[in-house]
Amino acid sequence: MADSLVIVESPAKAKTIGKYLGSKYIVKASMGHIRDLPKSQIGVEVENDFNPKYITIRGKGSVLKELKDARKKVKKVYLAADPDREGEAIAWHLAHYLELDETEDCRVVFNEITKQAVKDAFKTPRKINKDLVNAQQARRILDRLVGYKISPLLWKKVKKGLSAGRVQSVAVKLIIDRENEIDAFIPEEYWSITAKLAHEKSVFEAKFHSVNGEKRELGSENDVNEVLAAMGNSEFLVDEVREKERQRHPAPPFITSSLQQEAARKLGFRAAKTMSVAQQLYEGVDLGKEGTVGLITYMRTDSTRISPIAQEEAKSYILDKFGSEYAPEEPRVYTKKNASTQDAHEAIRPTSALREPETMKPFLSRDQLRLYKLVWERYIASQMSSAVLDTMTVDLKVGPVTFRATGSKLKFPGFMKVYVEGNDDGTTEEDKFLPPLAKGDVTQKQDIEPKQHFTQPPPRYTEARLVRTLEELGIGRPSTYAPTLETIQKRGYVAIEEKKFVPTELGDLVIELMEEFFPEILDAEFTAHMEGDLDHVEEGTQDWVKVLASFYESFEKRLEVAEEEMKEVEIQDEVSDEICEKCGKHLVYKMGRFGKFLACSGFPDCRNTKPIVKDIGVTCPKCGEGKIIERRSKKGRIFYGCDQYPGCEFVSWDKPIDKPCPKCGSYMVEKRNRSGGKIQCTSCEHTEELPEEQDQADV
């Protein structure tokens, strides 16, 4: 008969842990938090040291009864919620509800859900950490004060359903500031000169560098003509050759933010999806004969630390799989990014380096496998030797003009044999070989290509870029990024266009009001400082009530001013030329999560909506009569279809082009990925390069 009750958050976690602990333990799930602040009121007694008025969450009655009944049958209760602030708070609320003695060692934490880790954790239970609980309470109350004090103002002055928050408001402002930068950007002309040269049957390229040893910018065609005139018909003579060896080091193992960024780049996952799939891998997957096992360590962390035992296992795997030259002599230690980095958990890694992704294929869904592979490869690579590249820089003289050619080749792949970190531009490093050249060699000129360019504005934020920026500014914490990005879209403050954030008129308006009346909420430095204070609460070096009191003193005064001076704003919808086919009124432009759409101006009496379609200038390859238009799926993904639908059911995820395949006559499409794009036939293997302006526009 069981003599202990273990409470975790989810049924999946309960199932995994139950198999490890055996019949002496009853394992139940609380289904997350059991108590919270009420939704109908602010629920915080500001005058009474910010005392929170917690209530039982609606719908948790049956769960709580089950937990209370189980409690009566056992001698000991263990609270095994996740090893973070939220988990500690859940444990504290459970202890309060079940009338447990908080001074007892009832709290059990583990960074990975494996048999050994769970059994070890139950050997060393501890007391509930009130500093962690207070840190969670302080964040919850602070967010409640900001949200429940500013939001009603926005409802009254702008429209119902709006909200404000510490992190979400800064995120929206970053997106708006970037859009303003793009709008204000004035392109500047510049030129380049590329020489195509040959030496000993090898062809390579060199770029214009300087004149008479002085670096010169080419700002116009006149500048280019001056350089070409100075070159005359002189030969390209090798003036200097510099060769050196360069090391490239692996990226550290994942933390929450870097996992979200890399999953966005390489897998196309939204931040919320990444965290959802990671949670599944953490809580446990049925591996057949091996049973249910947690495949990765806890996924909410900002530490790159790896346990010595895990490092030893990874080293053993690397030695066995790749050989001694691929394992560094000393285990790699990655430094903290900044002083605010918490080191309570390890980095995100597989619970066993020996579980190769290929062997997990039969047990995982497609998304689970792709994310697990990403985590596994990043971790193994982080424990491997550095890559070694041979680099070569060659200066060639053409009269007084210098051209420079650079090349590199991979001498030793090291960690790159397993994994290479992505980047936001989608570019990849490739070998650029140069022929063997020596000072005094004469090369043969094949072509000289002057080219005009224009500077580009800064790119809009993708999810990956925005997460990275928030992290660099010290705003928010690992667990906040995914819900923040979801919230700013649900509220209609931003939309997604071509996987990039675009501010809406509503977002502009709300941030404008916030800047006028609550500038500190939008101040990245102020918000980062507040995050630091909340971290100090967690460390036990700062009192949570004093942190809240310090913030609320000035915030309350700003609220009073805003109540008096904020004017009501009416948002006017832009009227289109289209007429609603259901009621005859004009359709107006609305902004949704995935961009603009048309809706009837007679709402709520008429709820007709229509997507905004874009004619791409291509005749339908199926029916030959309709036009191909750009559409959006329910999830916001762009696809292409015939405007004669449902008469013609042609659809394509790839953009068709108005040119038949020169080999077989079938229609061709643009194929795009993170490293560029190409034109490809849909019937045969014929491919073509995208025109450069199209390729650049997509970056």
TORRO-935702 format. One line per field, with one value per residue (C-alpha): x, y, z. Coordinates in nm, 3 decimals. Layout:
east	c(X ...)
north	c(Y ...)
up	c(Z ...)
//
This chain:
east	c(0.000 0.121 0.251 0.344 0.160 0.353 0.193 0.316 0.155 0.059 -0.077 0.210 0.466 0.269 0.268 0.644 0.735 0.487 0.669 0.998 0.875 0.676 0.375 0.473 0.390 0.062 0.139 -0.129 -0.143 -0.264 -0.315 -0.101 -0.187 -0.473 -0.502 -0.464 -0.572 -0.940 -1.017 -1.309 -1.109 -0.752 -0.720 -0.433 -0.463 -0.223 -0.256 -0.191 0.164 0.029 -0.138 -0.274 -0.630 -0.598 -0.901 -0.935 -0.928 -1.270 -1.300 -1.036 -1.290 -1.275 -0.892 -0.863 -1.109 -0.907 -0.584 -0.743 -0.883 -0.543 -0.380 -0.589 -0.455 -0.082 0.172 0.385 0.323 0.589 0.542 0.730 0.624 0.872 1.206 1.138 0.951 0.614 0.675 0.773 0.458 0.241 0.402 0.340 -0.028 -0.070 0.093 -0.151 -0.455 -0.354 -0.254 0.104 0.376 0.589 0.890 0.894 1.110 0.826 0.965 1.131 1.298 1.474 1.615 1.546 1.281 1.492 1.482 1.812 1.742 1.396 1.517 1.810 1.572 1.353 1.659 1.712 1.376 1.391 1.166 0.962 1.185 0.994 1.235 1.134 0.768 0.800 0.974 0.684 0.429 0.605 0.605 0.242 0.130 0.339 0.191 -0.156 -0.110 0.011 -0.250 -0.553 -0.481 -0.390 -0.620 -0.951 -0.817 -0.752 -1.099 -1.257 -1.045 -0.982 -1.177 -1.272 -1.043 -0.710 -0.436 -0.098 0.191 0.552 0.712 0.443 0.439 0.818 0.800 0.536 0.739 1.048 0.845 0.704 1.046 1.190 0.903 0.971 1.339 1.240 0.999 1.261 1.540 1.692 1.882 2.236 2.402 2.729 2.921 3.148 3.397 3.453 3.732 3.703 4.058 4.222 4.542 4.658 4.316 4.142 3.900 3.846 3.706 3.873 3.703 3.823 3.993 4.205 4.401 4.763 4.719 4.422 4.081 3.829 3.449 3.275 2.972 2.889 2.952 3.208 3.411 3.405 3.518 3.808 3.925 3.888 4.085 4.362 4.380 4.420 4.533 4.773 4.808 4.670 4.993 4.996 5.144 5.095 4.969 4.869 4.779 4.675 4.487 4.165 3.961 3.584 3.432 3.095 2.789 2.696 2.415 2.067 1.903 1.534 1.580 1.842 1.624 1.331 1.550 1.712 1.382 1.238 1.534 1.580 1.236 1.004 0.851 0.676 0.805 0.485 0.511 0.876 0.792 0.492 0.691 0.985 0.745 0.636 0.997 1.075 0.772 0.831 0.777 0.698 1.007 0.856 1.058 1.251 0.926 0.836 1.141 1.199 1.419 1.545 1.626 1.409 1.344 1.302 1.656 1.909 2.212 2.461 2.599 2.629 2.669 3.007 2.831 2.650 2.974 3.153 2.882 2.897 3.276 3.252 3.000 3.217 3.531 3.348 3.167 3.423 3.763 3.993 4.065 3.698 3.694 3.867 4.120 3.923 3.540 3.401 3.274 3.055 3.051 2.735 2.594 2.543 2.520 2.144 2.183 2.036 2.237 1.979 1.932 2.150 2.134 1.877 2.031 1.925 1.897 2.130 2.380 2.345 1.986 2.064 1.776 1.760 1.689 1.407 1.227 0.975 0.859 0.828 0.594 0.750 0.769 0.902 1.173 1.280 1.310 1.482 1.732 1.803 1.865 2.073 2.294 2.350 2.448 2.684 2.848 2.891 3.108 3.328 3.659 3.676 3.676 3.997 3.991 4.277 4.226 4.403 4.403 4.558 4.620 4.660 4.801 4.666 4.879 4.800 4.480 4.457 4.204 4.162 4.060 3.978 3.937 3.898 3.872 3.779 4.094 3.933 3.553 3.544 3.197 3.080 3.060 2.745 2.593 2.640 2.443 2.198 2.166 1.883 1.992 1.973 2.326 2.564 2.942 3.083 3.439 3.581 3.885 4.169 4.433 4.791 4.925 5.263 5.397 5.484 5.239 5.053 4.683 4.468 4.179 3.857 3.602 3.558 3.208 3.114 2.783 2.548 2.398 2.179 2.195 1.904 1.691 1.715 1.502 1.168 1.165 1.108 1.021 1.384 1.519 1.269 1.344 1.716 1.666 1.450 1.710 1.998 1.808 1.741 1.364 1.148 1.274 1.284 0.926 0.781 0.888 0.644 0.328 0.434 0.459 0.121 -0.046 0.068 -0.083 -0.409 -0.461 -0.419 -0.116 0.097 0.039 0.259 0.354 0.600 0.697 0.787 0.614 0.430 0.266 -0.102 -0.276 -0.412 -0.063 0.068 -0.216 -0.183 0.196 0.156 -0.076 0.155 0.455 0.267 0.131 0.342 0.688 0.865 0.662 0.805 1.157 1.369 1.630 1.366 1.203 1.540 1.622 1.288 1.372 1.698 1.516 1.283 1.584 1.727 1.402 1.457 1.811 1.679 1.871 1.573 1.229 0.946 0.708 0.968 1.028 0.656 0.618 0.907 0.744 0.388 0.467 0.533 0.300 -0.001 0.067 0.085 -0.246 -0.415 -0.282 -0.387 -0.740 -0.776 -0.589 -0.611 -0.858 -1.097 -0.981 -1.204 -1.042 -1.179 -1.173 -1.040 -1.331 -1.267 -1.435 -1.579 -1.944 -2.062 -2.246 -2.462 -2.601 -2.482 -2.272 -1.909 -1.636 -1.367 -1.006 -0.938 -0.614 -0.598 -0.322 -0.202 -0.240 -0.521 -0.858 -1.193 -1.497 -1.846 -1.895 -2.236 -2.080 -2.221 -2.544 -2.348 -2.040 -1.923 -1.544 -1.322 -0.950 -0.757 -0.637 -0.336 -0.312 0.046 0.008 0.019 -0.244 -0.369 -0.168 -0.461 -0.765 -0.581 -0.851 -0.828 -0.565 -0.339 -0.395 -0.216 -0.426 -0.375 -0.461 -0.644 -0.305 -0.176 0.043 0.053 -0.050 -0.154 -0.479 -0.693 -0.945 -1.201 -1.231 -1.440 -1.467 -1.089 -0.922 -0.559 -0.352 0.022 0.229 0.506 0.461 0.399 0.584 0.460 0.710 0.685 0.968 1.200 1.250 0.901 0.662 0.512 0.463 0.749 0.748 0.973 1.125 1.250 1.436 1.646 1.959 1.800 1.581 1.555 1.304 1.207 0.990 0.698 0.731 1.100 1.429 1.498 1.601 1.707 1.850 1.616 1.677 1.901 1.650 1.393 1.647 1.757 1.400 1.332 1.624)
north	c(0.000 0.351 0.562 0.880 1.118 1.299 1.597 1.727 1.966 1.747 1.396 1.323 1.405 1.205 0.902 0.916 0.968 0.707 0.438 0.529 0.546 0.225 0.118 0.297 0.631 0.772 1.030 1.289 1.598 1.940 2.049 2.359 2.633 2.570 2.928 3.265 3.627 3.674 3.776 4.001 4.240 4.351 4.116 4.306 4.507 4.785 4.960 4.634 4.568 4.448 4.149 3.919 3.784 3.439 3.234 2.875 2.864 2.785 2.427 2.289 2.156 1.790 1.796 1.944 1.694 1.411 1.552 1.601 1.246 1.106 1.315 1.139 0.797 0.870 0.969 1.197 1.443 1.546 1.849 1.791 2.083 2.223 2.358 2.728 3.020 2.908 2.553 2.679 2.892 2.596 2.389 2.667 2.699 2.321 2.316 2.586 2.402 2.062 2.220 2.093 2.216 2.444 2.392 2.022 1.882 1.832 1.991 1.771 1.913 1.755 1.907 1.600 1.330 1.017 0.726 0.815 1.188 1.133 0.874 1.099 1.394 1.198 1.121 1.495 1.675 2.032 2.301 2.529 2.819 3.134 3.359 3.185 3.209 3.578 3.642 3.479 3.668 3.998 3.945 3.834 4.130 4.381 4.257 4.265 4.626 4.740 4.540 4.604 4.974 5.074 4.837 4.989 5.329 5.197 5.038 5.370 5.592 5.365 5.035 4.727 4.427 4.611 4.544 4.674 4.493 4.549 4.318 4.321 4.702 4.721 4.447 4.642 4.963 4.787 4.674 5.025 5.189 4.952 5.031 5.404 5.345 5.165 5.446 5.714 5.525 5.699 5.457 5.558 5.465 5.273 5.070 4.770 4.645 4.271 4.124 3.769 3.634 3.310 3.140 2.790 2.684 2.811 3.104 3.325 3.668 3.974 4.292 4.651 4.757 5.074 5.324 5.403 5.213 5.426 5.267 5.439 5.422 5.411 5.636 5.697 5.584 5.866 5.714 5.380 5.538 5.707 5.372 5.199 5.480 5.447 5.072 5.121 4.799 4.699 4.335 4.192 4.121 3.935 4.183 4.005 3.667 3.613 3.267 3.177 2.918 3.021 2.835 2.842 2.746 2.574 2.758 2.687 2.441 2.585 2.812 2.898 3.206 3.053 2.742 2.961 3.155 2.852 2.661 2.964 2.981 2.613 2.461 2.756 2.709 2.991 3.047 2.906 2.590 2.542 2.558 2.327 2.057 2.099 2.047 1.716 1.602 1.705 1.538 1.204 0.994 0.622 0.450 0.103 -0.151 0.128 0.274 0.642 0.867 1.243 1.310 1.662 1.857 2.141 2.388 2.715 2.816 3.087 2.888 2.715 2.498 2.122 1.866 1.684 1.346 1.455 1.597 1.270 1.075 1.316 1.287 0.907 0.921 1.163 0.951 0.638 0.795 1.039 0.973 1.145 1.451 1.550 1.568 1.864 1.779 1.970 1.981 2.305 2.562 2.839 3.172 3.347 3.599 3.862 3.912 3.848 3.495 3.244 2.926 2.711 2.476 2.323 2.418 2.241 1.910 1.552 1.346 1.096 1.168 0.804 0.849 0.949 1.118 0.842 0.581 0.799 0.819 0.536 0.695 1.066 1.279 1.474 1.798 1.619 1.449 1.770 1.962 1.673 1.646 2.019 1.994 1.677 1.808 2.146 1.978 1.722 1.993 2.215 1.944 1.888 2.029 2.358 2.357 2.467 2.675 2.772 3.130 3.308 3.680 3.793 4.155 4.212 4.531 4.681 4.990 5.206 5.011 4.718 4.436 4.184 3.818 3.611 3.239 2.976 2.604 2.370 2.200 2.011 2.006 1.950 2.032 2.131 1.761 1.756 2.103 2.467 2.749 2.933 3.309 3.552 3.622 3.258 3.263 2.972 2.957 2.786 2.707 2.978 2.825 3.031 2.880 2.855 3.209 3.366 3.720 3.825 3.589 3.737 3.649 3.665 3.912 3.751 4.016 4.341 4.399 4.735 4.711 4.965 4.895 5.077 5.049 4.858 4.960 4.755 4.438 4.401 4.180 3.809 3.617 3.508 3.864 4.001 3.733 3.798 4.175 4.137 3.904 4.143 4.431 4.220 4.244 3.949 3.606 3.268 3.176 3.512 3.537 3.292 3.420 3.780 3.727 3.554 3.832 4.123 3.946 3.849 4.208 4.327 4.546 4.374 4.146 3.894 3.960 3.725 3.590 3.939 4.166 4.472 4.721 4.795 5.130 5.016 4.924 5.266 5.441 5.245 5.290 5.662 5.694 5.483 5.699 6.011 5.891 5.589 5.641 5.426 5.118 5.158 5.242 4.934 5.037 5.085 4.750 4.571 4.730 4.608 4.256 4.281 4.382 4.084 3.856 3.998 3.901 3.546 3.552 3.670 3.999 4.230 4.255 4.200 4.444 4.724 4.654 4.688 4.995 5.170 5.112 5.193 5.531 5.703 5.474 5.579 5.947 5.880 5.694 5.997 6.225 5.980 5.952 6.331 6.412 6.111 6.196 5.954 5.831 5.693 5.451 5.500 5.200 5.260 5.213 5.004 5.027 4.676 4.620 4.347 4.086 3.997 4.336 4.592 4.805 4.897 4.662 4.815 4.717 4.540 4.413 4.059 3.838 3.758 4.098 4.294 4.155 4.297 4.305 4.445 4.796 4.675 4.463 4.327 4.299 4.159 3.950 3.895 3.892 3.842 3.790 4.054 3.874 3.977 3.903 3.788 3.829 3.458 3.269 2.952 2.655 2.419 2.586 2.841 3.103 3.214 3.432 3.307 3.503 3.508 3.379 3.300 2.981 2.991 2.977 3.273 3.081 3.223 2.995 3.045 2.950 3.013 3.300 3.074 2.853 2.639 2.595 2.544 2.388 2.470 2.545 2.567 2.650 2.772 3.084 2.996 3.205 3.317 3.109 2.744 2.499 2.512 2.134 1.988 2.282 2.239 2.535 2.642 2.781 2.981 2.753 2.942 2.838 3.004 3.005 3.162 3.044 2.907 2.850 2.486 2.291 2.105 1.806 1.756 1.834 2.159 2.451 2.813 3.086 3.353 3.702 3.883 4.155 3.889 3.691 4.000 4.110 3.787 3.813)
up	c(0.000 -0.084 0.203 0.009 -0.223 -0.496 -0.670 -1.007 -1.258 -1.552 -1.616 -1.860 -1.592 -1.334 -1.564 -1.620 -1.253 -1.133 -1.330 -1.164 -0.804 -0.780 -0.573 -0.250 -0.409 -0.540 -0.811 -0.892 -1.114 -0.996 -1.360 -1.306 -1.055 -0.814 -0.681 -0.848 -0.826 -0.922 -1.281 -1.184 -0.967 -0.907 -0.608 -0.441 -0.118 -0.210 0.127 0.313 0.188 -0.150 0.013 -0.262 -0.231 -0.382 -0.481 -0.602 -0.982 -1.128 -1.250 -1.012 -0.760 -0.868 -0.888 -0.540 -0.394 -0.548 -0.398 -0.056 -0.055 -0.154 0.120 0.388 0.283 0.315 0.577 0.362 0.077 -0.173 -0.399 -0.726 -0.947 -1.203 -1.073 -1.125 -0.965 -1.101 -0.979 -0.633 -0.616 -0.721 -0.444 -0.191 -0.288 -0.267 0.077 0.191 0.053 0.192 0.525 0.506 0.737 0.516 0.742 0.653 0.374 0.128 -0.189 -0.452 -0.764 -1.060 -1.376 -1.587 -1.569 -1.576 -1.332 -1.164 -1.141 -0.989 -0.736 -0.635 -0.588 -0.347 -0.134 -0.071 -0.035 0.094 0.241 0.015 -0.088 0.016 -0.175 -0.498 -0.400 -0.320 -0.650 -0.834 -0.624 -0.685 -1.063 -1.062 -0.851 -1.047 -1.374 -1.219 -1.103 -1.445 -1.637 -1.417 -1.368 -1.725 -1.917 -1.791 -1.899 -2.249 -2.257 -2.166 -2.390 -2.691 -2.712 -2.511 -2.490 -2.486 -2.234 -2.125 -1.965 -1.869 -2.124 -2.396 -2.416 -2.459 -2.726 -2.924 -2.892 -3.030 -3.332 -3.385 -3.345 -3.605 -3.846 -3.797 -3.876 -4.196 -4.297 -4.230 -4.406 -4.709 -4.935 -5.024 -5.348 -5.350 -5.606 -5.616 -5.872 -5.903 -6.112 -6.240 -6.268 -6.379 -6.265 -6.355 -6.486 -6.170 -6.175 -5.872 -5.783 -5.629 -5.505 -5.540 -5.216 -5.240 -5.450 -5.364 -5.039 -4.925 -4.880 -5.105 -5.100 -5.436 -5.400 -5.765 -6.120 -6.154 -5.870 -6.051 -6.380 -6.203 -6.064 -6.402 -6.567 -6.305 -6.373 -6.747 -6.913 -6.637 -6.539 -6.214 -6.027 -5.692 -5.442 -5.108 -4.985 -4.623 -4.498 -4.145 -3.949 -3.778 -3.519 -3.501 -3.168 -3.115 -2.990 -2.626 -2.550 -2.568 -2.316 -2.353 -2.571 -2.801 -2.845 -2.949 -3.191 -3.353 -3.379 -3.559 -3.800 -3.875 -3.816 -3.875 -3.526 -3.344 -2.989 -2.835 -3.045 -2.950 -2.579 -2.617 -2.798 -2.558 -2.264 -2.417 -2.456 -2.097 -1.938 -2.105 -2.415 -2.429 -2.574 -2.595 -2.394 -2.220 -2.087 -2.053 -2.037 -2.030 -2.334 -2.255 -1.942 -1.813 -2.093 -1.899 -1.818 -1.893 -1.780 -2.012 -1.731 -1.793 -1.513 -1.503 -1.533 -1.851 -1.994 -1.927 -2.109 -2.405 -2.421 -2.421 -2.707 -2.909 -2.861 -2.968 -3.263 -3.405 -3.247 -2.998 -3.217 -3.192 -2.811 -2.638 -2.369 -2.105 -2.088 -2.229 -1.981 -2.119 -1.936 -1.820 -2.065 -1.797 -1.425 -1.419 -1.555 -1.312 -1.263 -1.086 -1.380 -1.644 -2.009 -2.228 -2.331 -2.405 -2.086 -2.253 -2.530 -2.632 -2.753 -3.109 -3.293 -3.554 -3.285 -3.148 -3.483 -3.416 -3.089 -3.170 -3.376 -3.663 -3.461 -3.152 -3.356 -3.530 -3.203 -3.024 -3.312 -3.282 -2.905 -2.937 -3.219 -3.053 -2.726 -2.878 -3.093 -2.785 -2.626 -2.934 -3.057 -3.246 -3.623 -3.798 -4.116 -4.342 -4.457 -4.741 -4.826 -5.152 -5.257 -5.631 -5.781 -6.102 -6.142 -5.833 -5.764 -5.519 -5.545 -5.264 -5.281 -4.976 -4.948 -4.681 -4.661 -4.381 -4.258 -3.968 -3.920 -3.543 -3.409 -3.760 -3.841 -3.625 -3.619 -3.725 -3.563 -3.787 -3.832 -3.896 -4.255 -4.359 -4.503 -4.464 -4.467 -4.771 -4.874 -5.101 -5.262 -5.407 -5.634 -5.501 -5.549 -5.468 -5.470 -5.823 -5.997 -6.292 -6.326 -6.638 -6.637 -6.761 -6.669 -6.475 -6.336 -6.182 -5.995 -5.842 -5.498 -5.248 -4.871 -4.717 -4.417 -4.097 -4.120 -3.948 -3.642 -3.683 -3.367 -3.340 -3.375 -3.124 -2.864 -2.905 -2.865 -2.554 -2.406 -2.487 -2.323 -2.013 -2.056 -1.953 -1.858 -2.038 -1.954 -2.067 -2.432 -2.592 -2.413 -2.475 -2.852 -2.854 -2.652 -2.870 -3.173 -3.000 -2.888 -3.247 -3.170 -3.433 -3.730 -3.907 -4.268 -4.438 -4.094 -3.970 -3.717 -3.850 -3.610 -3.656 -3.628 -3.293 -3.173 -3.278 -3.096 -2.769 -2.755 -2.827 -2.527 -2.312 -2.407 -2.305 -1.972 -1.866 -2.021 -1.759 -1.864 -2.217 -2.101 -2.174 -1.916 -1.645 -1.728 -1.724 -1.387 -1.252 -1.375 -1.184 -0.864 -0.902 -0.945 -0.620 -0.449 -0.573 -0.433 -0.096 -0.105 -0.157 0.005 -0.244 -0.076 -0.092 -0.463 -0.535 -0.312 -0.489 -0.828 -0.721 -0.566 -0.900 -1.096 -0.884 -0.958 -1.331 -1.313 -1.157 -1.432 -1.705 -1.562 -1.587 -1.906 -2.142 -2.418 -2.580 -2.920 -3.191 -3.435 -3.785 -4.016 -4.368 -4.611 -4.924 -5.263 -5.225 -5.137 -4.901 -5.106 -4.804 -4.695 -4.950 -4.714 -4.776 -4.659 -4.438 -4.379 -4.050 -3.904 -3.770 -3.635 -3.987 -4.150 -4.312 -4.415 -4.525 -4.296 -4.332 -4.190 -4.069 -3.793 -3.560 -3.763 -4.057 -3.981 -4.339 -4.384 -4.689 -4.734 -4.926 -5.237 -5.442 -5.816 -5.886 -6.263 -6.352 -6.554 -6.386 -6.523 -6.460 -6.619 -6.836 -6.771 -6.411 -6.247 -5.968 -5.648 -5.314 -5.023 -4.655 -4.469 -4.135 -3.964 -4.164 -4.409 -4.762 -5.048 -5.411 -5.582 -5.886 -5.862 -6.033 -5.722 -5.666 -6.041 -6.055 -5.751 -5.835 -5.519 -5.450 -5.141 -5.376 -5.588 -5.957 -6.216 -6.559 -6.756 -6.865 -6.813 -7.120 -7.096 -7.048 -7.071 -6.719 -6.489 -6.261 -5.906 -5.677 -5.413 -5.110 -4.797 -4.530 -4.744 -5.053 -5.336 -5.688 -5.969 -6.011 -6.253 -6.093 -6.328 -6.409 -6.234 -6.423 -6.197 -6.253 -6.033 -5.901 -6.044 -5.796 -5.702 -5.611 -5.412 -5.219 -5.151 -4.968 -4.725)
//
